[in-house]
Amino acid sequence: MLKKQADTIRFLCADMVQQANSGHPGAPMGLADIMVVLSQKLRHNPKDPKWLNRDRLVFSGGHASSLVYSFLHLSGYDLSLDELKKFRQLGSNTPGHPEIHTPGVEVATGPLGQGVANAVGFAMAAKYAANLLNTEENKIIDHKIYCLCGDGDLEEGISYEACSLAGHHVLDNLVLIYDSNSITIEGDTNVAWSENIKARFEAQGWDVARINGHDFDEIEFVLNEAQNKEKPYLIIANTTIAKGALQLEGSHHSHGAPLGEELIKEAKVAAGFDPEHKFAIDEDVLLRFRAAIELGDLAQAEWDKQLQALDSDKKELLYNLLNPDFSKISYPDFTGKKVATRDSNGAILNAIAKAVPSLVGGSADLGPSNKTELKDAGDFPSGKNIHYGIREHAMAAINNAFARYGLFLPYSATFFIFSDYLKPSARIAALMGVKHFFVLTHDSIGVGEDGPTHQPIEQLAQFRSMPNFYTFRPADGNENVECWKTALTLNAPSAFVCSRQSLEPLGERVFGSVANGAYLLKRSSDPKFTLVATGSEVSLALKAAEILENSNIATNVVSAPCFDLLCEQPREYLNQIFDPSTKIVAIEAASALEWYKFADEIYAMKSFGESGKAEALFEHFGFEPQKLANFIKNLD
C-alpha cells in the first residue's frame, strides 16, 4: 500500500507537469516515498490550515510544487483535483512555485534556500511561543517543523546562515529532510559541489542521519527518531531523481521538463497502473491519505481542551498576541527636538514593544548602531531581542516565518547599504503581504567617514520599485511616529530608512498627512516652484526655499516620507500638494530617478559617495542651501 500511495503521488505529479507542458517532475517523483511516510507523521488538520499547534511543513525546493499540491489534495485540504489539472495556469491555486493563497501552503518558496531559512524561523517562533505560553502542566505549543530541501537549497548561502543559527539555538523542534539526488540542471552536482554535508551540519551543532530515501523502513525509523531529538535534525535521504520514470530515472533531463506522454504511459504500466487514466487516485489510496482529516480533528479537539485549561494570564496573553491593539501604544513626543531618526525610531520601537506583546525582532549584529535594542525585554528564546549575528539574508527570511507563524510582528534591522544582502527575502515578504518591518539606518552619504562602500545611493529606488512594499524615510522624530502609525495599518512589509545624523524638527503641516505619502509643509502665495524632499533633505529644502523667498521667488515645500503611498493618491490630492502651476524639483541624497514620476527636475546624487565627515560630504555634493537655491534660480 505504501508503494501504491507513493506511485499515486508520482503519477499525479507527472500528469500535472505533462498537462501544463511545464514544470519539474524529477524531484517530486524522487521524494514520493518520503512524502507518504511523512504524511503519516504530521500533526495537522486539513479542515483548519491555520490551527496554531499544527506541525509546519515547508517545501524549500519550491520547484517541486506538484508534490506540494498532490499532498494537499490527497490529505483533504481545500484544493480540488480540478485545481491540480490547472497546474501553472493563470488564476489557479496551483502556481508554478508555492504561494500562500493556496490552502495549506505555509510560506511562499521558490528562490532556493529561502524555505530552509523559513523553517528555521518557524522553529524559532515556536520556541519563543512555547516560552511565552507553556506551563509545566500545559504545553500548548509543542509541534514540529519539517522542511524538504535539495542540493540547490544547501548550496545557497542563506541556508548556511540559517542552519548555523539553528544549531546555535539548539532547535530540537526542527527536522530538515535533504533530498540528496546529486542532480542539478547542468548535470551531476559534482561539477560544482563536493563538500561533506554531514560534517558541515555536525559542525553547526546538528544531529545527522543518512538513509535510502526509497526504503520505507529506513524513512519510518528516522522520522520516529526525530520525535525525541535534542538538537536540530538533518536527514540526508539518498534518492533517485524521477524515481519510476524508467529510462529518465537519475537523469538531469527529468529536472525541469515534462517526461512525455509515451514514457508516462510505459511507467504506469510498469507500476501496475492504467496507462490511459490520467490523475488517477484509487479509493483505497484516498482513504489512507484522507485519514488526516479525522486525525487532525481529534488532535485539534484535544488541543482545544488544553487551551481551555490555560490560566487567565496566559489566555489574555494569547489573545493579545493574536489581536494586537495598536491604540494602546504611547508614542514619544519629539516636538522641538533635534534628533537622528535612528534614535527616534529606537524610542518608537520601545514604545510599541511595551504595548504590543507580539513585536519581536533584532538586528544583524548592529543593534547599538541601529538603536533597535528593546529595553528590559530580554533575549531570545525567552525575550523579544533576537541576535541574528551577521546574517542579513537569513534574518529577513527567518522573520518572514515569524510573520507567518500567526502570533508575531517581526522587525529586521541593519545598515541601509546592507539591505542588498536581504533584498530577496524582503521581496518574498512583499509577495506574501506580511507585516514585517525593516529598520534600515545610516541612510545616505551622511554615514560619513566609512565612505562609499557604506553609503547607500541606489537602494531607495530599489525598494520603492518593489510592489506591495512601503518605504518610509522620515524627516524628523514626529514624522517618524506618523510613519509607524501608518505602517501598522498596512497589510504589507514596510521599511524605515533612518539617518545617522541629527535632523532638525519640522514645523506644522499645511495640508495632507503622512498617510498620504507626502504632505504640504510650506505654502507660498503665487509660487513658482515646489520643492519635494525626504529625510534629511527636507530641512535643506526649507532653508533653500527661504533663500529663494528672499529673492522674491515664491516656493512651496513638500515632505514625502513614503513615495509608495504617494503613488497611490488620486490626482485631486496630488494637485493640492504639487501645485500644477509650479515647476516641481525633487531633492534627495540618492539616485532618485523615480522622482521623475512627479518632478520636472531632480537634484540628487550622480555618483557614489566619498569618505569624509558628513557635513563636508553634503557640502561637496551640493546638498547645501545656497547651492540648491542657485540651482533652482537657474531653472527660473
C-alpha positions in Angstrom: 0.0 0.0 0.0 2.8 2.4 0.8 4.3 1.8 -2.7 0.9 2.3 -4.3 0.4 5.6 -2.4 3.9 6.8 -3.5 3.2 5.8 -7.1 -0.1 7.6 -7.0 1.8 10.8 -6.0 4.4 10.1 -8.7 1.9 9.9 -11.5 -0.2 12.8 -10.2 2.9 14.9 -10.4 3.9 13.6 -13.8 0.4 14.2 -15.2 0.3 17.7 -13.8 3.6 18.7 -15.4 2.7 16.9 -18.7 -0.8 18.6 -18.9 0.8 22.0 -18.2 3.7 21.2 -20.6 5.8 22.9 -17.9 7.3 22.1 -14.6 9.6 19.9 -12.6 8.7 16.2 -12.4 12.0 14.8 -11.2 12.2 16.0 -7.5 8.5 15.2 -6.7 8.9 11.6 -8.1 12.1 11.1 -6.1 10.5 12.4 -2.9 7.2 10.5 -3.2 8.3 7.6 -0.9 9.4 10.1 1.9 6.2 12.1 1.4 4.0 9.1 2.0 5.6 8.2 5.3 5.9 11.9 6.4 2.2 12.4 5.7 1.5 9.8 8.4 3.7 11.5 11.0 2.4 15.1 10.5 0.1 16.6 13.1 -2.2 18.9 11.0 -5.8 19.4 10.3 -6.7 19.9 6.6 -10.1 21.4 7.7 -8.2 24.2 9.7 -4.9 25.1 7.9 -4.3 27.8 10.5 -4.5 25.7 13.6 -1.8 27.2 15.8 -0.3 24.0 17.1 0.0 22.2 13.8 3.3 20.9 12.5 4.6 23.2 9.8 5.8 21.6 6.6 8.0 23.8 4.3 8.9 22.8 0.8 12.1 24.8 0.3 12.6 23.3 -3.2 9.6 25.2 -4.4 10.1 23.8 -8.0 8.7 20.6 -6.5 5.3 22.3 -6.3 3.4 19.4 -7.9 4.4 17.3 -4.9 3.0 20.1 -2.6 -0.3 20.2 -4.4 -0.6 16.4 -4.6 -0.1 16.1 -0.9 -2.6 18.9 -0.1 -5.3 17.4 -2.3 -4.8 13.9 -1.1 -4.8 14.9 2.5 -8.1 16.7 2.2 -7.2 20.4 2.0 -9.5 22.7 0.0 -7.6 22.0 -3.2 -9.7 20.2 -5.7 -8.5 17.7 -8.4 -9.6 20.3 -11.0 -7.0 22.7 -9.5 -4.3 20.1 -9.9 -5.4 19.8 -13.6 -4.9 23.6 -13.9 -1.3 23.4 -12.6 0.7 26.5 -13.6 -2.3 28.1 -15.3 -3.3 31.8 -14.8 -5.6 32.2 -11.9 -5.3 28.7 -10.5 -4.5 27.8 -6.9 -1.6 25.7 -8.2 1.0 28.2 -9.4 4.5 27.2 -10.6 6.0 27.7 -7.1 4.0 27.6 -3.9 2.3 30.8 -2.8 0.3 31.4 0.4 -3.1 31.9 -1.3 -3.1 28.1 -1.8 -4.8 26.5 1.3 -2.2 24.6 3.3 0.9 26.4 1.9 2.8 27.8 4.9 5.1 30.2 3.2 6.0 31.2 -0.4 9.1 29.4 -1.6 10.9 29.1 -4.9 14.3 31.0 -4.7 16.4 28.2 -3.4 17.4 28.3 0.3 14.6 30.6 1.3 12.5 27.7 2.7 15.3 26.4 4.8 15.7 29.8 6.5 11.9 30.0 6.8 11.8 26.6 8.5 14.5 27.9 11.0 12.2 30.9 11.5 9.2 28.7 12.2 11.2 26.7 14.7 12.4 29.8 16.4 8.9 31.3 16.5 7.6 28.0 18.0 10.3 28.1 20.7 9.5 31.7 21.6 5.8 31.0 21.6 6.3 28.0 23.9 8.4 30.0 26.3 5.6 32.6 26.4 2.6 30.4 26.7 3.5 26.9 28.0 3.5 25.9 31.6 4.9 22.7 33.2 1.4 21.2 33.3 0.1 22.5 30.0 2.3 22.7 26.9 0.0 24.1 24.3 2.9 24.7 21.8 4.8 21.5 21.1 4.7 21.0 17.4 7.5 20.2 14.9 8.8 21.9 11.8 9.6 19.8 8.8 11.4 21.1 5.8 12.1 19.3 2.5 15.1 20.7 0.6 17.5 19.7 -2.1 21.1 20.1 -3.2 20.4 23.6 -4.6 19.0 24.8 -1.3 22.1 23.8 0.6 24.4 25.3 -1.9 22.8 28.7 -1.4 24.5 30.9 1.3 21.2 31.7 3.1 20.9 28.1 4.2 24.3 28.1 5.8 23.5 31.3 7.6 20.2 30.0 8.9 21.3 26.5 9.8 24.2 27.9 11.8 21.8 29.9 13.9 19.5 26.8 14.3 22.4 24.9 15.7 23.4 27.8 18.0 19.9 27.9 19.4 19.6 24.0 19.6 16.3 24.0 17.8 15.3 20.4 18.6 11.9 21.0 17.0 13.4 21.3 13.5 13.7 18.4 11.0 15.4 19.1 7.7 14.9 16.3 5.1 17.6 16.7 2.4 16.7 15.1 -0.9 20.2 14.2 -2.0 19.8 13.1 -5.6 23.1 14.6 -6.7 21.4 16.3 -9.8 21.3 19.9 -10.9 20.1 21.5 -14.1 23.7 21.3 -15.5 24.1 17.6 -14.6 25.7 15.9 -11.6 26.3 18.1 -8.6 30.0 17.2 -8.7 30.5 19.7 -11.5 30.5 22.4 -8.8 30.0 20.8 -5.4 31.9 18.3 -3.4 31.6 19.2 0.3 30.8 16.9 3.1 27.3 17.9 4.1 27.1 15.6 7.1 30.3 17.1 8.6 29.1 20.6 7.8 25.9 20.2 9.8 27.5 18.3 12.6 30.0 21.2 12.9 27.0 23.5 13.2 25.5 21.5 16.1 23.0 19.3 14.3 22.3 15.6 14.6 22.6 13.9 11.2 21.3 10.6 9.8 21.8 9.2 6.3 19.2 6.9 4.7 18.0 5.3 1.5 15.2 7.7 0.6 13.2 4.9 -1.1 13.3 2.4 1.8 10.1 2.8 3.8 11.5 1.1 6.9 14.5 3.5 7.0 12.3 6.5 6.4 9.9 5.4 9.2 12.9 4.8 11.6 14.4 8.3 11.2 11.1 10.1 11.4 10.4 8.3 14.6 13.8 9.2 15.9 13.1 12.9 15.1 10.4 13.0 17.8 12.9 12.8 20.6 16.0 14.6 19.3 17.7 17.2 21.5 19.3 19.1 18.5 18.1 20.1 15.1 18.0 17.0 12.9 19.2 16.6 9.3 18.1 13.5 7.4 20.2 13.0 4.3 18.0 10.9 2.1 19.8 9.5 -0.9 17.2 9.4 -3.7 17.0 8.9 -7.4 15.5 11.8 -9.3 12.4 10.9 -11.3 12.1 7.5 -9.5 9.8 5.3 -11.5 10.3 7.2 -14.8 12.1 4.3 -16.5 15.0 5.5 -18.7 14.8 9.0 -17.3 15.4 7.8 -13.7 18.5 9.5 -12.4 18.8 11.9 -15.3 19.1 15.7 -15.1 16.8 15.8 -18.1 13.9 15.0 -15.8 14.5 18.0 -13.5 12.6 20.8 -15.3 10.7 19.4 -18.3 7.7 17.1 -18.9 8.5 13.4 -19.2 6.4 12.9 -22.3 3.1 11.1 -22.8 4.5 7.8 -24.0 7.1 7.5 -21.2 4.4 8.2 -18.6 2.2 5.5 -20.0 5.0 3.0 -20.0 5.9 3.9 -16.4 2.3 3.5 -15.3 2.2 0.0 -16.9 5.4 -0.9 -15.1 3.9 0.2 -11.8 0.6 -1.6 -12.4 -1.4 1.5 -13.2 -3.9 2.1 -16.1 -1.8 3.9 -18.7 -4.8 5.7 -20.1 -6.1 7.0 -16.8 -4.7 10.5 -16.0 -4.8 12.0 -12.5 -5.8 8.5 -11.1 -6.5 8.1 -7.4 -7.9 4.8 -6.3 -10.3 4.8 -3.4 -8.1 2.7 -1.1 -5.3 5.2 -1.6 -7.5 8.2 -1.0 -8.9 6.7 2.2 -5.4 6.3 3.6 -4.4 9.9 2.9 -7.8 11.3 4.0 -7.4 9.8 7.4 -5.5 13.1 8.1 -8.9 14.9 8.4 -10.2 12.7 11.3 -6.8 12.5 13.0 -6.5 16.3 12.6 -9.9 16.9 14.1 -9.1 14.7 17.1 -5.7 16.3 17.7 -7.2 19.8 17.5 -10.1 18.9 19.8 -7.6 17.6 22.4 -5.6 20.8 22.0 -8.8 22.9 22.4 -9.2 21.2 25.9 -5.7 22.3 26.7 -6.5 25.8 25.6 -9.5 26.0 27.9 -7.3 24.8 30.8 -4.9 27.7 30.4 -4.7 30.1 33.3 -6.3 33.5 32.8 -3.0 35.4 32.3 -1.8 33.0 29.6 -5.2 33.2 27.9 -5.0 37.0 27.9 -1.5 37.0 26.5 -2.5 34.6 23.7 -5.5 36.8 22.9 -3.2 39.9 22.8 -0.7 38.1 20.6 -3.4 37.1 18.2 -5.1 40.6 18.3 -2.5 43.3 18.7 -4.1 46.6 19.9 -2.1 49.5 18.5 -4.3 52.0 20.3 -2.5 51.2 23.5 0.8 52.5 22.2 2.0 55.6 24.0 4.3 57.2 21.4 7.1 59.6 22.4 6.8 63.3 21.5 9.7 64.8 19.6 8.4 68.3 19.2 11.2 70.8 19.1 13.8 68.1 19.4 16.8 67.8 17.1 17.3 64.0 16.9 18.6 61.4 14.4 15.7 59.4 13.0 17.6 56.2 14.0 17.3 57.4 17.6 13.6 58.5 17.4 12.9 55.1 15.7 14.5 53.3 18.6 12.3 55.2 21.1 9.3 54.4 19.0 10.2 50.7 18.8 10.4 50.5 22.5 7.1 52.3 22.9 5.5 49.7 20.6 7.2 46.8 22.4 5.8 47.9 25.8 2.2 48.0 24.5 2.2 45.2 21.8 3.4 41.8 23.1 3.7 40.4 19.5 6.5 42.7 18.5 9.8 40.8 18.3 13.0 41.1 16.3 16.5 42.4 16.2 19.5 43.4 14.2 22.2 41.7 12.1 24.8 42.5 14.8 24.1 46.2 14.7 21.6 46.7 17.5 23.5 49.5 19.2 24.0 51.4 15.9 20.5 50.7 14.6 19.1 51.7 18.0 16.8 48.6 17.9 17.5 47.0 21.2 14.3 46.7 23.3 15.0 47.7 26.8 14.1 45.3 29.6 12.7 42.9 27.1 15.2 40.0 27.4 16.9 38.0 24.7 15.6 35.1 22.5 14.4 32.4 23.2 12.6 33.9 26.2 12.8 37.6 25.3 11.9 39.9 22.4 15.5 40.7 21.3 16.9 38.3 18.7 20.6 38.4 18.0 20.9 37.2 14.4 24.7 37.7 14.1 26.0 39.0 10.8 23.3 37.1 8.7 21.2 39.7 7.0 19.6 37.4 4.4 18.7 34.6 6.9 17.5 37.3 9.4 14.9 38.5 6.9 13.7 35.1 5.8 13.5 33.9 9.4 11.4 36.9 10.2 9.1 36.2 7.3 8.4 32.9 9.0 7.8 34.8 12.3 5.3 36.9 10.5 3.6 33.8 9.0 3.6 31.9 12.3 0.4 33.6 13.4 1.4 35.3 16.7 4.2 37.8 15.9 5.1 41.2 14.4 8.8 40.9 13.5 11.3 43.6 12.6 14.7 43.2 11.0 17.5 45.8 11.3 20.7 46.6 9.6 22.5 49.5 7.8 20.7 50.6 4.7 23.6 49.6 2.5 23.4 46.0 3.7 19.8 45.8 2.6 21.3 44.5 -0.6 22.0 41.3 1.4 18.4 40.8 2.5 16.6 42.1 -0.6 15.5 38.7 -1.9 13.8 37.9 1.4 12.2 41.4 1.5 10.8 40.7 -1.9 9.2 37.4 -0.7 7.7 39.4 2.2 6.1 41.8 -0.3 4.9 38.9 -2.4 3.2 37.4 0.6 1.9 40.7 2.0 3.2 40.0 5.5 3.6 42.6 8.3 7.4 42.6 8.5 9.2 45.8 9.5 12.7 46.6 8.2 14.7 49.2 10.1 17.5 50.4 7.8 19.7 53.1 9.3 22.7 55.1 8.1 20.6 56.2 5.1 22.8 58.3 2.9 26.2 60.0 2.4 25.6 61.2 5.9 27.3 57.9 7.0 30.4 59.9 6.5 33.9 58.6 7.1 33.1 54.9 6.3 33.0 56.0 2.7 31.2 54.9 -0.5 31.1 51.2 0.4 28.8 52.1 3.3 26.8 55.0 1.7 23.6 53.9 0.0 22.8 55.6 -3.3 20.5 53.4 -5.4 18.9 51.4 -2.5 15.9 53.8 -2.1 15.0 53.4 -5.7 15.3 49.6 -5.5 12.9 49.3 -2.6 10.4 51.9 -3.9 10.2 50.0 -7.2 9.1 46.8 -5.4 5.3 46.1 -5.5 3.4 45.9 -2.2 6.3 47.2 -0.1 6.2 50.6 1.6 9.5 52.5 2.2 9.4 55.4 4.7 12.1 57.9 5.0 11.1 60.2 7.9 12.4 63.8 8.2 12.1 64.2 12.0 11.0 62.4 15.1 7.3 63.2 14.9 7.1 62.4 11.2 8.7 59.0 12.2 5.9 58.4 14.7 3.3 59.1 11.9 5.2 56.7 9.6 4.9 53.9 12.2 1.2 54.7 12.8 0.6 54.3 9.1 2.8 51.2 8.6 1.0 49.4 11.4 -2.3 49.7 9.4 -0.8 48.2 6.2 -1.1 44.5 5.2 2.4 44.6 3.7 6.0 44.9 4.7 7.5 48.4 5.5 11.0 49.8 5.7 12.1 52.7 7.9 15.1 54.4 6.3 16.7 56.4 9.1 19.5 58.9 9.5 22.7 58.5 11.5 23.0 62.3 11.9 20.6 64.5 13.9 17.8 66.2 11.9 16.1 69.5 12.7 12.4 69.3 13.8 9.9 70.4 11.2 7.0 72.8 11.6 3.3 72.2 11.3 1.8 70.6 8.2 -0.2 72.9 6.0 -2.1 70.2 4.1 -2.2 66.4 3.9 -0.7 63.8 6.0 2.0 61.1 6.2 -0.7 58.5 5.5 -1.0 60.0 2.0 2.8 59.5 1.5 3.5 63.3 1.2 2.1 66.5 2.6 2.5 70.2 2.1 4.9 71.6 4.7 5.2 75.2 3.4 2.8 77.1 1.1 3.5 80.5 -0.6 1.4 82.9 -2.4 1.7 82.6 -6.2 4.5 80.0 -6.0 6.9 79.4 -8.9 8.5 76.2 -7.5 7.5 73.2 -5.4 10.4 71.5 -3.7 9.8 67.9 -2.6 12.2 66.1 -0.4 12.6 63.2 2.1 14.5 62.6 5.3 17.5 64.9 5.9 16.9 66.8 2.7 13.5 68.2 3.9 15.2 70.8 6.2 17.6 71.5 3.3 14.6 72.3 1.1 13.1 74.6 3.7 16.3 76.5 4.0 16.7 76.8 0.2 13.1 78.0 0.0 13.8 80.7 2.5 16.7 81.9 0.4 14.5 81.9 -2.7 11.8 83.8 -0.9 14.3 86.5 -0.1 15.0 86.7 -3.8 11.2 87.1 -4.5 10.9 83.6 -5.8 7.9 82.1 -4.0 8.4 78.4 -3.2 6.3 75.6 -1.7 7.9 72.7 0.2 6.6 69.1 0.4 7.8 66.4 2.7 7.3 63.0 1.1 8.2 60.3 3.7 6.6 57.5 1.6 6.9 57.6 -2.2 5.0 54.3 -2.4 1.9 55.8 -0.7 2.2 59.0 -2.7 1.9 57.0 -5.9 -1.4 55.6 -4.7 -3.0 59.0 -4.2 -5.7 60.4 -6.6 -5.0 63.3 -8.9 -7.0 65.6 -6.8 -4.7 65.1 -3.8 -1.6 65.4 -5.9 -2.7 68.7 -7.3 -3.2 70.0 -3.8 0.4 69.3 -2.8 2.1 69.7 -6.2 0.6 73.0 -7.5 0.3 72.3 -11.2 1.3 75.9 -12.0 4.7 75.4 -10.4 7.9 73.7 -11.5 8.5 70.7 -9.2 12.0 69.9 -8.1 12.8 66.7 -6.2 15.8 66.8 -3.8 17.3 63.6 -2.4 20.8 62.4 -1.5 20.3 59.3 -3.5 19.9 58.3 -7.2 16.3 59.5 -7.0 15.4 58.7 -10.7 11.9 57.5 -9.6 11.0 61.1 -8.8 10.6 61.9 -12.5 7.1 60.4 -11.9 6.2 63.7 -10.3 9.2 66.1 -10.7 10.3 68.4 -13.6 13.9 68.4 -12.2 15.8 66.3 -9.8 18.6 67.4 -7.5 20.3 64.2 -6.5 23.4 62.1 -6.3 25.0 61.3 -9.7 27.9 59.2 -8.3 28.9 57.1 -5.4 29.9 58.9 -2.2 33.3 59.7 -0.7 35.0 59.2 2.7 34.9 62.3 4.9 32.8 64.0 7.6 29.1 64.1 6.8 29.0 67.9 6.8 31.9 68.0 4.3 30.2 65.4 2.1 26.9 67.2 1.9 28.8 70.4 1.0 31.0 68.6 -1.5 28.0 67.0 -3.3 25.9 70.2 -3.3 23.4 69.4 -0.6 23.8 72.9 0.9 21.1 75.6 1.0 22.8 78.2 -1.2 23.9 75.7 -3.8 20.4 74.2 -4.0 18.9 77.7 -4.2 21.3 78.7 -7.0 20.4 75.5 -8.9 16.7 76.4 -8.7 17.3 80.0 -9.6 18.9 78.8 -12.8 15.7 77.0 -13.6 13.6 80.1 -13.4 
